[in-house]
Amino acid sequence: MAKVIKSTEFKLYAPQAKCVSLAGSFNNWDTKVNNIKKDLKGNWSTKISLEPGKYEYKFFVDGSWQNDPSCVACEANAFGSQNCVVEVK
């Protein structure tokens, strides 16, 4: 049986940012894998293909970790802060 893959979109409004990437449990927290492009209005967005499941993630903005302000679910991480959680159905 084929695995179901869902295109999942991640967005961040950060007009002042120079470099934004997406890192999480889906890419081993590698900040160099999913670089994001900015549109003319300051919105950064990317779509990645994920299998159904629960994933933790954060944005890496100009060298600093930042949570997704539109995220509704977070979990504590080992560094004393929170990771955003997305559930792909």
Secondary structure, DSSP 8 states (H G I E B T S, - for coil): -----EEEEEEEE-TT-S-EEEEETTTTT-TTTEEEEE-TTSEEEEEEEE-SEEEEEEEEETTEEE--TT---EEE-TTSSEEEEEEE-
